[in-house]
């Protein structure tokens, strides 16, 4: 009985993880095709912060 519940829960988590991974792959392809046109690719990603330690 507890084994059945555990297996069912594992299947739900596995399905959710696969859906999440597939969603990430599709979103990257769409953004990559439309997002890079006309932008300078030599610059870093917008919004990426560079953390520096204070000196002094």
mmCIF file of the N, C-alpha and C atoms, coordinates in Angstrom:
data_MODEL
# 
_entry.id   MODEL 
# 
loop_
_atom_site.group_PDB 
_atom_site.id 
_atom_site.type_symbol 
_atom_site.label_atom_id 
_atom_site.label_alt_id 
_atom_site.label_comp_id 
_atom_site.label_asym_id 
_atom_site.label_entity_id 
_atom_site.label_seq_id 
_atom_site.pdbx_PDB_ins_code 
_atom_site.Cartn_x 
_atom_site.Cartn_y 
_atom_site.Cartn_z 
_atom_site.occupancy 
_atom_site.B_iso_or_equiv 
_atom_site.pdbx_formal_charge 
_atom_site.auth_seq_id 
_atom_site.auth_comp_id 
_atom_site.auth_asym_id 
_atom_site.auth_atom_id 
_atom_site.pdbx_PDB_model_num 
ATOM 1   N N  . UNK A 1 1  ? 0.832  -1.189 0.000   1.00 0.00 ? 1  UNK A N  1 
ATOM 2   C CA . UNK A 1 1  ? 0.000  0.000  0.000   1.00 0.00 ? 1  UNK A CA 1 
ATOM 3   C C  . UNK A 1 1  ? 0.875  1.251  0.000   1.00 0.00 ? 1  UNK A C  1 
ATOM 4   N N  . UNK A 1 2  ? 1.822  1.325  0.900   1.00 0.00 ? 2  UNK A N  1 
ATOM 5   C CA . UNK A 1 2  ? 2.718  2.474  0.926   1.00 0.00 ? 2  UNK A CA 1 
ATOM 6   C C  . UNK A 1 2  ? 3.593  2.496  -0.313  1.00 0.00 ? 2  UNK A C  1 
ATOM 7   N N  . UNK A 1 3  ? 3.909  1.299  -0.821  1.00 0.00 ? 3  UNK A N  1 
ATOM 8   C CA . UNK A 1 3  ? 4.719  1.184  -2.033  1.00 0.00 ? 3  UNK A CA 1 
ATOM 9   C C  . UNK A 1 3  ? 3.974  1.758  -3.240  1.00 0.00 ? 3  UNK A C  1 
ATOM 10  N N  . UNK A 1 4  ? 2.674  1.515  -3.313  1.00 0.00 ? 4  UNK A N  1 
ATOM 11  C CA . UNK A 1 4  ? 1.865  2.030  -4.428  1.00 0.00 ? 4  UNK A CA 1 
ATOM 12  C C  . UNK A 1 4  ? 1.822  3.546  -4.409  1.00 0.00 ? 4  UNK A C  1 
ATOM 13  N N  . UNK A 1 5  ? 1.667  4.116  -3.234  1.00 0.00 ? 5  UNK A N  1 
ATOM 14  C CA . UNK A 1 5  ? 1.626  5.571  -3.115  1.00 0.00 ? 5  UNK A CA 1 
ATOM 15  C C  . UNK A 1 5  ? 2.972  6.182  -3.506  1.00 0.00 ? 5  UNK A C  1 
ATOM 16  N N  . UNK A 1 6  ? 4.048  5.536  -3.101  1.00 0.00 ? 6  UNK A N  1 
ATOM 17  C CA . UNK A 1 6  ? 5.388  6.015  -3.409  1.00 0.00 ? 6  UNK A CA 1 
ATOM 18  C C  . UNK A 1 6  ? 5.645  5.965  -4.912  1.00 0.00 ? 6  UNK A C  1 
ATOM 19  N N  . UNK A 1 7  ? 5.259  4.868  -5.552  1.00 0.00 ? 7  UNK A N  1 
ATOM 20  C CA . UNK A 1 7  ? 5.437  4.746  -6.998  1.00 0.00 ? 7  UNK A CA 1 
ATOM 21  C C  . UNK A 1 7  ? 4.608  5.785  -7.745  1.00 0.00 ? 7  UNK A C  1 
ATOM 22  N N  . UNK A 1 8  ? 3.388  6.004  -7.294  1.00 0.00 ? 8  UNK A N  1 
ATOM 23  C CA . UNK A 1 8  ? 2.512  6.993  -7.935  1.00 0.00 ? 8  UNK A CA 1 
ATOM 24  C C  . UNK A 1 8  ? 3.097  8.395  -7.813  1.00 0.00 ? 8  UNK A C  1 
ATOM 25  N N  . UNK A 1 9  ? 3.629  8.701  -6.637  1.00 0.00 ? 9  UNK A N  1 
ATOM 26  C CA . UNK A 1 9  ? 4.222  10.009 -6.412  1.00 0.00 ? 9  UNK A CA 1 
ATOM 27  C C  . UNK A 1 9  ? 5.470  10.194 -7.269  1.00 0.00 ? 9  UNK A C  1 
ATOM 28  N N  . UNK A 1 10 ? 6.276  9.144  -7.395  1.00 0.00 ? 10 UNK A N  1 
ATOM 29  C CA . UNK A 1 10 ? 7.472  9.215  -8.236  1.00 0.00 ? 10 UNK A CA 1 
ATOM 30  C C  . UNK A 1 10 ? 7.106  9.483  -9.685  1.00 0.00 ? 10 UNK A C  1 
ATOM 31  N N  . UNK A 1 11 ? 6.055  8.826  -10.161 1.00 0.00 ? 11 UNK A N  1 
ATOM 32  C CA . UNK A 1 11 ? 5.611  9.022  -11.541 1.00 0.00 ? 11 UNK A CA 1 
ATOM 33  C C  . UNK A 1 11 ? 5.159  10.469 -11.769 1.00 0.00 ? 11 UNK A C  1 
ATOM 34  N N  . UNK A 1 12 ? 4.461  11.034 -10.799 1.00 0.00 ? 12 UNK A N  1 
ATOM 35  C CA . UNK A 1 12 ? 4.008  12.428 -10.920 1.00 0.00 ? 12 UNK A CA 1 
ATOM 36  C C  . UNK A 1 12 ? 5.198  13.379 -10.969 1.00 0.00 ? 12 UNK A C  1 
ATOM 37  N N  . UNK A 1 13 ? 6.185  13.166 -10.106 1.00 0.00 ? 13 UNK A N  1 
ATOM 38  C CA . UNK A 1 13 ? 7.368  14.019 -10.088 1.00 0.00 ? 13 UNK A CA 1 
ATOM 39  C C  . UNK A 1 13 ? 8.163  13.888 -11.383 1.00 0.00 ? 13 UNK A C  1 
ATOM 40  N N  . UNK A 1 14 ? 8.271  12.658 -11.884 1.00 0.00 ? 14 UNK A N  1 
ATOM 41  C CA . UNK A 1 14 ? 9.007  12.421 -13.117 1.00 0.00 ? 14 UNK A CA 1 
ATOM 42  C C  . UNK A 1 14 ? 8.331  13.120 -14.296 1.00 0.00 ? 14 UNK A C  1 
ATOM 43  N N  . UNK A 1 15 ? 7.012  13.031 -14.363 1.00 0.00 ? 15 UNK A N  1 
ATOM 44  C CA . UNK A 1 15 ? 6.264  13.686 -15.437 1.00 0.00 ? 15 UNK A CA 1 
ATOM 45  C C  . UNK A 1 15 ? 6.414  15.204 -15.351 1.00 0.00 ? 15 UNK A C  1 
ATOM 46  N N  . UNK A 1 16 ? 6.374  15.738 -14.148 1.00 0.00 ? 16 UNK A N  1 
ATOM 47  C CA . UNK A 1 16 ? 6.519  17.175 -13.975 1.00 0.00 ? 16 UNK A CA 1 
ATOM 48  C C  . UNK A 1 16 ? 7.920  17.637 -14.366 1.00 0.00 ? 16 UNK A C  1 
ATOM 49  N N  . UNK A 1 17 ? 8.929  16.861 -14.018 1.00 0.00 ? 17 UNK A N  1 
ATOM 50  C CA . UNK A 1 17 ? 10.300 17.203 -14.361 1.00 0.00 ? 17 UNK A CA 1 
ATOM 51  C C  . UNK A 1 17 ? 10.512 17.181 -15.876 1.00 0.00 ? 17 UNK A C  1 
ATOM 52  N N  . UNK A 1 18 ? 9.981  16.171 -16.542 1.00 0.00 ? 18 UNK A N  1 
ATOM 53  C CA . UNK A 1 18 ? 10.099 16.095 -17.994 1.00 0.00 ? 18 UNK A CA 1 
ATOM 54  C C  . UNK A 1 18 ? 9.402  17.271 -18.665 1.00 0.00 ? 18 UNK A C  1 
ATOM 55  N N  . UNK A 1 19 ? 8.229  17.650 -18.165 1.00 0.00 ? 19 UNK A N  1 
ATOM 56  C CA . UNK A 1 19 ? 7.499  18.783 -18.728 1.00 0.00 ? 19 UNK A CA 1 
ATOM 57  C C  . UNK A 1 19 ? 8.291  20.071 -18.536 1.00 0.00 ? 19 UNK A C  1 
ATOM 58  N N  . UNK A 1 20 ? 8.914  20.223 -17.387 1.00 0.00 ? 20 UNK A N  1 
ATOM 59  C CA . UNK A 1 20 ? 9.711  21.412 -17.100 1.00 0.00 ? 20 UNK A CA 1 
ATOM 60  C C  . UNK A 1 20 ? 10.920 21.481 -18.024 1.00 0.00 ? 20 UNK A C  1 
ATOM 61  N N  . UNK A 1 21 ? 11.589 20.352 -18.230 1.00 0.00 ? 21 UNK A N  1 
ATOM 62  C CA . UNK A 1 21 ? 12.765 20.331 -19.096 1.00 0.00 ? 21 UNK A CA 1 
ATOM 63  C C  . UNK A 1 21 ? 12.380 20.622 -20.541 1.00 0.00 ? 21 UNK A C  1 
ATOM 64  N N  . UNK A 1 22 ? 11.270 20.065 -21.001 1.00 0.00 ? 22 UNK A N  1 
ATOM 65  C CA . UNK A 1 22 ? 10.818 20.315 -22.367 1.00 0.00 ? 22 UNK A CA 1 
ATOM 66  C C  . UNK A 1 22 ? 10.426 21.766 -22.566 1.00 0.00 ? 22 UNK A C  1 
ATOM 67  N N  . UNK A 1 23 ? 9.821  22.367 -21.573 1.00 0.00 ? 23 UNK A N  1 
ATOM 68  C CA . UNK A 1 23 ? 9.422  23.771 -21.653 1.00 0.00 ? 23 UNK A CA 1 
ATOM 69  C C  . UNK A 1 23 ? 10.657 24.669 -21.757 1.00 0.00 ? 23 UNK A C  1 
ATOM 70  N N  . UNK A 1 24 ? 11.713 24.346 -21.010 1.00 0.00 ? 24 UNK A N  1 
ATOM 71  C CA . UNK A 1 24 ? 12.940 25.125 -21.045 1.00 0.00 ? 24 UNK A CA 1 
ATOM 72  C C  . UNK A 1 24 ? 13.630 25.046 -22.395 1.00 0.00 ? 24 UNK A C  1 
ATOM 73  N N  . UNK A 1 25 ? 13.614 23.900 -23.035 1.00 0.00 ? 25 UNK A N  1 
ATOM 74  C CA . UNK A 1 25 ? 14.245 23.734 -24.339 1.00 0.00 ? 25 UNK A CA 1 
ATOM 75  C C  . UNK A 1 25 ? 13.497 24.508 -25.402 1.00 0.00 ? 25 UNK A C  1 
ATOM 76  N N  . UNK A 1 26 ? 12.182 24.481 -25.365 1.00 0.00 ? 26 UNK A N  1 
ATOM 77  C CA . UNK A 1 26 ? 11.389 25.197 -26.356 1.00 0.00 ? 26 UNK A CA 1 
ATOM 78  C C  . UNK A 1 26 ? 11.538 26.696 -26.184 1.00 0.00 ? 26 UNK A C  1 
ATOM 79  N N  . UNK A 1 27 ? 11.553 27.176 -24.973 1.00 0.00 ? 27 UNK A N  1 
ATOM 80  C CA . UNK A 1 27 ? 11.690 28.610 -24.720 1.00 0.00 ? 27 UNK A CA 1 
ATOM 81  C C  . UNK A 1 27 ? 13.033 29.138 -25.170 1.00 0.00 ? 27 UNK A C  1 
ATOM 82  N N  . UNK A 1 28 ? 14.087 28.362 -24.989 1.00 0.00 ? 28 UNK A N  1 
ATOM 83  C CA . UNK A 1 28 ? 15.421 28.781 -25.406 1.00 0.00 ? 28 UNK A CA 1 
ATOM 84  C C  . UNK A 1 28 ? 15.531 28.907 -26.912 1.00 0.00 ? 28 UNK A C  1 
ATOM 85  N N  . UNK A 1 29 ? 14.881 28.031 -27.647 1.00 0.00 ? 29 UNK A N  1 
ATOM 86  C CA . UNK A 1 29 ? 14.927 28.088 -29.105 1.00 0.00 ? 29 UNK A CA 1 
ATOM 87  C C  . UNK A 1 29 ? 14.193 29.311 -29.611 1.00 0.00 ? 29 UNK A C  1 
ATOM 88  N N  . UNK A 1 30 ? 13.073 29.615 -29.032 1.00 0.00 ? 30 UNK A N  1 
ATOM 89  C CA . UNK A 1 30 ? 12.288 30.764 -29.480 1.00 0.00 ? 30 UNK A CA 1 
ATOM 90  C C  . UNK A 1 30 ? 13.032 32.055 -29.169 1.00 0.00 ? 30 UNK A C  1 
ATOM 91  N N  . UNK A 1 31 ? 13.544 32.173 -27.948 1.00 0.00 ? 31 UNK A N  1 
ATOM 92  C CA . UNK A 1 31 ? 14.268 33.385 -27.571 1.00 0.00 ? 31 UNK A CA 1 
ATOM 93  C C  . UNK A 1 31 ? 15.544 33.540 -28.377 1.00 0.00 ? 31 UNK A C  1 
ATOM 94  N N  . UNK A 1 32 ? 16.220 32.443 -28.637 1.00 0.00 ? 32 UNK A N  1 
ATOM 95  C CA . UNK A 1 32 ? 17.475 32.500 -29.371 1.00 0.00 ? 32 UNK A CA 1 
ATOM 96  C C  . UNK A 1 32 ? 17.285 32.984 -30.798 1.00 0.00 ? 32 UNK A C  1 
ATOM 97  N N  . UNK A 1 33 ? 16.213 32.590 -31.433 1.00 0.00 ? 33 UNK A N  1 
ATOM 98  C CA . UNK A 1 33 ? 15.980 32.965 -32.818 1.00 0.00 ? 33 UNK A CA 1 
ATOM 99  C C  . UNK A 1 33 ? 15.585 34.431 -32.938 1.00 0.00 ? 33 UNK A C  1 
ATOM 100 N N  . UNK A 1 34 ? 14.695 34.897 -32.086 1.00 0.00 ? 34 UNK A N  1 
ATOM 101 C CA . UNK A 1 34 ? 14.193 36.256 -32.206 1.00 0.00 ? 34 UNK A CA 1 
ATOM 102 C C  . UNK A 1 34 ? 14.992 37.246 -31.360 1.00 0.00 ? 34 UNK A C  1 
ATOM 103 N N  . UNK A 1 35 ? 15.586 36.779 -30.279 1.00 0.00 ? 35 UNK A N  1 
ATOM 104 C CA . UNK A 1 35 ? 16.234 37.680 -29.337 1.00 0.00 ? 35 UNK A CA 1 
ATOM 105 C C  . UNK A 1 35 ? 17.586 38.183 -29.780 1.00 0.00 ? 35 UNK A C  1 
ATOM 106 N N  . UNK A 1 36 ? 18.307 37.458 -30.639 1.00 0.00 ? 36 UNK A N  1 
ATOM 107 C CA . UNK A 1 36 ? 19.662 37.855 -31.000 1.00 0.00 ? 36 UNK A CA 1 
ATOM 108 C C  . UNK A 1 36 ? 19.736 38.700 -32.255 1.00 0.00 ? 36 UNK A C  1 
ATOM 109 N N  . UNK A 1 37 ? 18.649 38.865 -32.955 1.00 0.00 ? 37 UNK A N  1 
ATOM 110 C CA . UNK A 1 37 ? 18.701 39.643 -34.188 1.00 0.00 ? 37 UNK A CA 1 
ATOM 111 C C  . UNK A 1 37 ? 18.848 41.121 -33.854 1.00 0.00 ? 37 UNK A C  1 
ATOM 112 N N  . UNK A 1 38 ? 19.905 41.733 -34.377 1.00 0.00 ? 38 UNK A N  1 
ATOM 113 C CA . UNK A 1 38 ? 20.112 43.154 -34.171 1.00 0.00 ? 38 UNK A CA 1 
ATOM 114 C C  . UNK A 1 38 ? 20.839 43.508 -32.895 1.00 0.00 ? 38 UNK A C  1 
ATOM 115 N N  . UNK A 1 39 ? 21.202 42.539 -32.101 1.00 0.00 ? 39 UNK A N  1 
ATOM 116 C CA . UNK A 1 39 ? 21.914 42.835 -30.857 1.00 0.00 ? 39 UNK A CA 1 
ATOM 117 C C  . UNK A 1 39 ? 23.379 42.466 -31.001 1.00 0.00 ? 39 UNK A C  1 
ATOM 118 N N  . UNK A 1 40 ? 24.210 43.159 -30.282 1.00 0.00 ? 40 UNK A N  1 
ATOM 119 C CA . UNK A 1 40 ? 25.636 42.862 -30.283 1.00 0.00 ? 40 UNK A CA 1 
ATOM 120 C C  . UNK A 1 40 ? 25.877 41.654 -29.403 1.00 0.00 ? 40 UNK A C  1 
ATOM 121 N N  . UNK A 1 41 ? 26.333 40.560 -29.994 1.00 0.00 ? 41 UNK A N  1 
ATOM 122 C CA . UNK A 1 41 ? 26.510 39.329 -29.229 1.00 0.00 ? 41 UNK A CA 1 
ATOM 123 C C  . UNK A 1 41 ? 27.815 39.324 -28.440 1.00 0.00 ? 41 UNK A C  1 
ATOM 124 N N  . UNK A 1 42 ? 28.685 40.320 -28.639 1.00 0.00 ? 42 UNK A N  1 
ATOM 125 C CA . UNK A 1 42 ? 29.944 40.336 -27.910 1.00 0.00 ? 42 UNK A CA 1 
ATOM 126 C C  . UNK A 1 42 ? 29.767 40.800 -26.467 1.00 0.00 ? 42 UNK A C  1 
ATOM 127 N N  . UNK A 1 43 ? 28.682 41.476 -26.186 1.00 0.00 ? 43 UNK A N  1 
ATOM 128 C CA . UNK A 1 43 ? 28.420 41.939 -24.820 1.00 0.00 ? 43 UNK A CA 1 
ATOM 129 C C  . UNK A 1 43 ? 27.805 40.816 -24.002 1.00 0.00 ? 43 UNK A C  1 
ATOM 130 N N  . UNK A 1 44 ? 27.901 40.930 -22.695 1.00 0.00 ? 44 UNK A N  1 
ATOM 131 C CA . UNK A 1 44 ? 27.344 39.923 -21.801 1.00 0.00 ? 44 UNK A CA 1 
ATOM 132 C C  . UNK A 1 44 ? 25.831 39.972 -21.793 1.00 0.00 ? 44 UNK A C  1 
ATOM 133 N N  . UNK A 1 45 ? 25.250 39.043 -21.101 1.00 0.00 ? 45 UNK A N  1 
ATOM 134 C CA . UNK A 1 45 ? 23.805 38.984 -21.011 1.00 0.00 ? 45 UNK A CA 1 
ATOM 135 C C  . UNK A 1 45 ? 23.288 40.206 -20.268 1.00 0.00 ? 45 UNK A C  1 
ATOM 136 N N  . UNK A 1 46 ? 22.190 40.799 -20.735 1.00 0.00 ? 46 UNK A N  1 
ATOM 137 C CA . UNK A 1 46 ? 21.643 41.963 -20.035 1.00 0.00 ? 46 UNK A CA 1 
ATOM 138 C C  . UNK A 1 46 ? 21.132 41.574 -18.655 1.00 0.00 ? 46 UNK A C  1 
ATOM 139 N N  . UNK A 1 47 ? 21.416 42.400 -17.684 1.00 0.00 ? 47 UNK A N  1 
ATOM 140 C CA . UNK A 1 47 ? 20.957 42.137 -16.337 1.00 0.00 ? 47 UNK A CA 1 
ATOM 141 C C  . UNK A 1 47 ? 21.907 41.263 -15.531 1.00 0.00 ? 47 UNK A C  1 
ATOM 142 N N  . UNK A 1 48 ? 22.949 40.770 -16.137 1.00 0.00 ? 48 UNK A N  1 
ATOM 143 C CA . UNK A 1 48 ? 23.911 39.938 -15.395 1.00 0.00 ? 48 UNK A CA 1 
ATOM 144 C C  . UNK A 1 48 ? 24.799 40.859 -14.585 1.00 0.00 ? 48 UNK A C  1 
ATOM 145 N N  . UNK A 1 49 ? 24.877 40.605 -13.309 1.00 0.00 ? 49 UNK A N  1 
ATOM 146 C CA . UNK A 1 49 ? 25.641 41.478 -12.421 1.00 0.00 ? 49 UNK A CA 1 
ATOM 147 C C  . UNK A 1 49 ? 27.048 40.958 -12.227 1.00 0.00 ? 49 UNK A C  1 
ATOM 148 N N  . UNK A 1 50 ? 27.945 41.876 -12.068 1.00 0.00 ? 50 UNK A N  1 
ATOM 149 C CA . UNK A 1 50 ? 29.326 41.510 -11.761 1.00 0.00 ? 50 UNK A CA 1 
ATOM 150 C C  . UNK A 1 50 ? 29.587 41.916 -10.309 1.00 0.00 ? 50 UNK A C  1 
ATOM 151 N N  . UNK A 1 51 ? 29.882 40.960 -9.484  1.00 0.00 ? 51 UNK A N  1 
ATOM 152 C CA . UNK A 1 51 ? 30.076 41.233 -8.072  1.00 0.00 ? 51 UNK A CA 1 
ATOM 153 C C  . UNK A 1 51 ? 31.555 41.463 -7.798  1.00 0.00 ? 51 UNK A C  1 
ATOM 154 N N  . UNK A 1 52 ? 31.843 42.558 -7.146  1.00 0.00 ? 52 UNK A N  1 
ATOM 155 C CA . UNK A 1 52 ? 33.229 42.876 -6.799  1.00 0.00 ? 52 UNK A CA 1 
ATOM 156 C C  . UNK A 1 52 ? 33.343 43.113 -5.313  1.00 0.00 ? 52 UNK A C  1 
ATOM 157 N N  . UNK A 1 53 ? 34.469 42.742 -4.773  1.00 0.00 ? 53 UNK A N  1 
ATOM 158 C CA . UNK A 1 53 ? 34.720 42.940 -3.361  1.00 0.00 ? 53 UNK A CA 1 
ATOM 159 C C  . UNK A 1 53 ? 35.243 44.373 -3.138  1.00 0.00 ? 53 UNK A C  1 
ATOM 160 N N  . UNK A 1 54 ? 34.803 44.981 -2.073  1.00 0.00 ? 54 UNK A N  1 
ATOM 161 C CA . UNK A 1 54 ? 35.286 46.317 -1.754  1.00 0.00 ? 54 UNK A CA 1 
ATOM 162 C C  . UNK A 1 54 ? 36.757 46.260 -1.376  1.00 0.00 ? 54 UNK A C  1 
ATOM 163 N N  . UNK A 1 55 ? 37.497 47.249 -1.832  1.00 0.00 ? 55 UNK A N  1 
ATOM 164 C CA . UNK A 1 55 ? 38.920 47.282 -1.477  1.00 0.00 ? 55 UNK A CA 1 
ATOM 165 C C  . UNK A 1 55 ? 39.163 48.492 -0.582  1.00 0.00 ? 55 UNK A C  1 
ATOM 166 N N  . UNK A 1 56 ? 39.188 48.255 0.694   1.00 0.00 ? 56 UNK A N  1 
ATOM 167 C CA . UNK A 1 56 ? 39.519 49.338 1.588   1.00 0.00 ? 56 UNK A CA 1 
ATOM 168 C C  . UNK A 1 56 ? 38.504 49.768 2.505   1.00 0.00 ? 56 UNK A C  1 
# 
